Amino acid sequence: MQNNFIPRIARSKDQLNSSNESKSALQSLIDFTIKGFHDQDSISGNGGQEVIDHILGFLSRSDPPKEFKDFGEFIDYRIEDAAVP
């Protein structure tokens, strides 16, 4: 799944606008959402790209360790897992 959706989320606005491929309903929804982030950036700022970057970072995370050495290590992982830097 990651191999299919991470590259789709990482597409630039130009790549989204120029794509004529057939898409599933989920792929269309992802493209619509990511295009919306890019559209907001064309109005002001780069908050949309920041959201995209955080989504990509979250989806690209490595799997958790099989065991945590202590509760602190577990909490550190879960905080990042909840997208809190």
N, CA, C and O of each residue as an XYZ file, in Angstrom:
340
protein
N       0.826     -1.190      0.000
C       0.000      0.000      0.000
C       0.872      1.257      0.000
O       0.609      2.201     -0.744
N       1.917      1.261      0.844
C       2.770      2.443      0.889
C       3.390      2.738     -0.472
O       3.520      3.902     -0.852
N       3.771      1.709     -1.201
C       4.402      1.915     -2.504
C       3.458      2.568     -3.498
O       3.908      3.221     -4.439
N       2.171      2.403     -3.307
C       1.187      2.993     -4.203
C       0.813      4.410     -3.778
O       0.704      5.295     -4.626
N       0.618      4.637     -2.495
C       0.039      5.898     -2.055
C       1.053      6.968     -1.686
O       0.762      8.152     -1.852
N       2.219      6.605     -1.197
C       3.213      7.629     -0.851
C       3.606      8.434     -2.090
O       3.609      9.664     -2.031
N       3.939      7.784     -3.212
C       4.259      8.589     -4.400
C       3.073      9.447     -4.880
O       3.269     10.541     -5.409
N       1.863      8.949     -4.693
C       0.679      9.708     -5.103
C       0.539     10.960     -4.234
O       0.224     12.031     -4.752
N       0.764     10.847     -2.946
C       0.663     11.996     -2.037
C       1.781     12.995     -2.314
O       1.598     14.199     -2.132
N       2.927     12.508     -2.748
C       4.095     13.364     -2.976
C       4.027     14.121     -4.307
O       4.923     14.914     -4.597
N       3.009     13.902     -5.109
C       2.920     14.569     -6.412
C       2.802     16.083     -6.268
O       2.158     16.596     -5.353
N       3.439     16.773     -7.193
C       3.320     18.233     -7.227
C       1.966     18.620     -7.832
O       1.259     17.788     -8.401
N       1.632     19.883     -7.694
C       0.375     20.374     -8.266
C       0.364     20.163     -9.779
O      -0.654     19.766    -10.344
N       1.502     20.428    -10.437
C       1.582     20.240    -11.887
C       1.378     18.779    -12.261
O       0.699     18.483    -13.243
N       1.956     17.867    -11.493
C       1.777     16.445    -11.779
C       0.315     16.043    -11.612
O      -0.208     15.258    -12.403
N      -0.343     16.574    -10.592
C      -1.757     16.260    -10.378
C      -2.618     16.801    -11.514
O      -3.542     16.131    -11.975
N      -2.311     18.019    -11.962
C      -3.108     18.649    -13.012
C      -2.913     17.997    -14.371
O      -3.816     18.030    -15.206
N      -1.750     17.407    -14.604
C      -1.463     16.856    -15.932
C      -1.766     15.362    -16.049
O      -1.593     14.779    -17.119
N      -2.211     14.747    -14.973
C      -2.446     13.305    -14.984
C      -3.782     12.969    -15.644
O      -4.823     13.530    -15.302
N      -3.725     12.037    -16.600
C      -4.935     11.561    -17.273
C      -5.169     10.079    -17.038
O      -5.940      9.447    -17.761
N      -4.515      9.527    -16.042
C      -4.613      8.096    -15.765
C      -5.997      7.736    -15.218
O      -6.693      8.583    -14.658
N      -6.382      6.478    -15.388
C      -7.613      6.030    -14.736
C      -7.285      5.780    -13.266
O      -6.200      5.304    -12.933
N      -8.231      6.106    -12.398
C      -7.987      6.066    -10.956
C      -9.126      5.358    -10.246
O     -10.271      5.353    -10.698
N      -8.771      4.761     -9.118
C      -9.799      4.221     -8.230
C     -10.454      5.397     -7.502
O      -9.962      6.524     -7.567
N     -11.547      5.134     -6.820
C     -12.210      6.183     -6.038
C     -11.269      6.712     -4.947
O     -11.240      7.912     -4.677
N     -10.505      5.813     -4.327
C      -9.569      6.243     -3.276
C      -8.455      7.102     -3.858
O      -8.094      8.122     -3.271
N      -7.908      6.707     -4.996
C      -6.860      7.506     -5.632
C      -7.388      8.883     -6.020
O      -6.678      9.877     -5.872
N      -8.601      8.957     -6.506
C      -9.209     10.242     -6.856
C      -9.376     11.120     -5.620
O      -9.142     12.327     -5.676
N      -9.773     10.525     -4.521
C      -9.941     11.286     -3.279
C      -8.597     11.806     -2.769
O      -8.497     12.951     -2.328
N      -7.575     10.970     -2.830
C      -6.237     11.416     -2.411
C      -5.786     12.572     -3.290
O      -5.314     13.586     -2.778
N      -5.922     12.436     -4.603
C      -5.515     13.508     -5.512
C      -6.285     14.796     -5.226
O      -5.701     15.880     -5.202
N      -7.584     14.679     -5.011
C      -8.421     15.848     -4.707
C      -7.932     16.545     -3.433
O      -7.825     17.770     -3.390
N      -7.638     15.760     -2.407
C      -7.196     16.312     -1.122
C      -5.840     16.994     -1.254
O      -5.658     18.117     -0.784
N      -4.893     16.319     -1.892
C      -3.553     16.887     -2.050
C      -3.604     18.134     -2.927
O      -2.907     19.111     -2.652
N      -4.419     18.111     -3.976
C      -4.576     19.299     -4.824
C      -5.131     20.464     -4.004
O      -4.737     21.612     -4.209
N      -6.039     20.173     -3.082
C      -6.580     21.218     -2.209
C      -5.506     21.864     -1.352
O      -5.521     23.079     -1.155
N      -4.573     21.067     -0.838
C      -3.453     21.630     -0.067
C      -2.611     22.539     -0.959
O      -2.238     23.639     -0.551
N      -2.313     22.082     -2.172
C      -1.527     22.900     -3.103
C      -2.283     24.178     -3.485
O      -1.684     25.248     -3.590
N      -3.580     24.063     -3.688
C      -4.372     25.241     -4.041
C      -4.326     26.290     -2.940
O      -4.237     27.483     -3.230
N      -4.385     25.871     -1.703
C      -4.311     26.828     -0.591
C      -2.960     27.541     -0.569
O      -2.884     28.733     -0.272
N      -1.898     26.802     -0.886
C      -0.572     27.416     -0.926
C      -0.477     28.460     -2.035
O       0.275     29.426     -1.907
N      -1.223     28.280     -3.113
C      -1.184     29.272     -4.195
C      -1.888     30.560     -3.771
O      -1.678     31.608     -4.383
N      -2.710     30.493     -2.741
C      -3.376     31.683     -2.204
C      -2.449     32.404     -1.232
O      -2.276     33.622     -1.297
N      -1.849     31.613     -0.318
C      -0.977     32.223      0.683
C      -0.179     31.156      1.428
O      -0.715     30.120      1.822
N       1.091     31.425      1.608
C       1.926     30.591      2.455
C       2.275     29.239      1.877
O       2.145     28.991      0.678
N       2.730     28.356      2.784
C       3.095     27.002      2.376
C       2.608     25.972      3.394
O       3.185     24.893      3.531
N       1.549     26.322      4.095
C       0.995     25.402      5.093
C       0.510     24.094      4.499
O       0.603     23.047      5.139
N      -0.007     24.147      3.277
C      -0.462     22.922      2.626
C       0.690     21.967      2.386
O       0.565     20.766      2.624
N       1.821     22.495      1.913
C       2.991     21.648      1.686
C       3.515     21.102      3.010
O       3.991     19.969      3.071
N       3.429     21.898      4.062
C       3.853     21.413      5.382
C       2.993     20.233      5.827
O       3.512     19.262      6.378
N       1.692     20.308      5.596
C       0.806     19.193      5.933
C       1.197     17.959      5.124
O       1.301     16.860      5.668
N       1.412     18.148      3.818
C       1.817     17.034      2.960
C       3.126     16.422      3.467
O       3.258     15.199      3.535
N       4.083     17.267      3.821
C       5.374     16.766      4.317
C       5.201     15.959      5.593
O       5.848     14.926      5.764
N       4.335     16.419      6.491
C       4.086     15.671      7.738
C       3.390     14.340      7.459
O       3.712     13.328      8.080
N       2.448     14.340      6.538
C       1.775     13.083      6.167
C       2.789     12.094      5.603
O       2.798     10.921      5.976
N       3.643     12.579      4.701
C       4.657     11.701      4.104
C       5.630     11.189      5.151
O       6.025     10.024      5.118
N       6.020     12.055      6.083
C       6.914     11.622      7.163
C       6.276     10.550      8.018
O       6.923      9.575      8.400
N       5.003     10.736      8.316
C       4.290      9.752      9.135
C       4.175      8.420      8.407
O       4.420      7.368      8.998
N       3.807      8.455      7.139
C       3.624      7.217      6.378
C       4.942      6.506      6.096
O       4.962      5.297      5.863
N       6.030      7.246      6.116
C       7.337      6.672      5.807
C       8.078      6.172      7.049
O       9.192      5.658      6.945
N       7.473      6.319      8.190
C       8.137      5.890      9.436
C       8.429      4.407      9.423
O       7.700      3.603      8.840
N       9.514      4.077     10.082
C       9.850      2.659     10.212
C       8.904      2.007     11.217
O       8.272      2.685     12.028
N       8.821      0.707     11.150
C       7.982     -0.038     12.089
C       8.521      0.132     13.506
O       9.718      0.346     13.695
N       7.647      0.038     14.494
C       8.123      0.159     15.879
C       8.992     -1.045     16.236
O       8.887     -2.104     15.617
N       9.848     -0.870     17.236
C      10.634     -2.021     17.682
C       9.698     -3.098     18.237
O       8.590     -2.801     18.686
N      10.151     -4.328     18.201
C       9.326     -5.418     18.751
C       9.113     -5.236     20.245
O       8.057     -5.575     20.779
N      10.116     -4.702     20.908
C      10.004     -4.419     22.341
C      10.633     -3.065     22.620
O      11.624     -2.679     22.001
N      10.039     -2.359     23.559
C      10.603     -1.084     24.010
C      11.393     -1.351     25.281
O      11.008     -2.191     26.095
N      12.513     -0.625     25.450
C      13.348     -0.885     26.623
C      12.704     -0.362     27.902
O      12.961     -0.886     28.986
N      11.865      0.672     27.781
C      11.178      1.200     28.955
C       9.945      1.996     28.505
O       9.708      2.183     27.312
N       9.180      2.450     29.476
C       7.953      3.180     29.174
C       8.244      4.491     28.439
O       7.481      4.894     27.561
N       9.341      5.150     28.795
C       9.717      6.399     28.140
C       9.946      6.218     26.651
O       9.515      7.046     25.849
N      10.621      5.140     26.278
C      10.853      4.859     24.868
C       9.520      4.604     24.144
O       9.326      5.046     23.012
N       8.618      3.895     24.806
C       7.297      3.645     24.235
C       6.543      4.962     24.008
O       5.981      5.184     22.936
N       6.539      5.824     25.019
C       5.838      7.107     24.913
C       6.468      7.970     23.819
O       5.751      8.620     23.058
N       7.797      7.984     23.733
C       8.465      8.749     22.679
C       8.011      8.282     21.307
O       7.754      9.099     20.423
N       7.911      6.974     21.124
C       7.462      6.453     19.839
C       6.003      6.825     19.592
O       5.656      7.250     18.490
N       5.161      6.675     20.578
C       3.733      6.963     20.405
C       3.480      8.445     20.151
O       2.569      8.791     19.398
N       4.270      9.328     20.765
C       4.094     10.761     20.522
C       4.362     11.055     19.053
O       3.600     11.781     18.414
N       5.446     10.492     18.513
C       5.719     10.684     17.089
C       4.649      9.992     16.251
O       4.271     10.493     15.192
N       4.168      8.866     16.710
C       3.133      8.130     15.993
C       1.842      8.942     15.909
O       1.063      8.786     14.968
N       1.625      9.792     16.881
C       0.431     10.644     16.889
C       0.673     11.956     16.147
O      -0.128     12.887     16.226
N       1.816     12.013     15.409
C       2.180     13.178     14.594
C       2.475     14.418     15.434
O       2.207     15.542     15.009
N       3.025     14.208     16.623
C       3.444     15.315     17.470
C       4.964     15.307     17.500
O       5.561     14.413     18.101
N       5.610     16.296     16.857
C       7.087     16.291     16.821
C       7.705     16.568     18.178
O       8.929     16.596     18.305
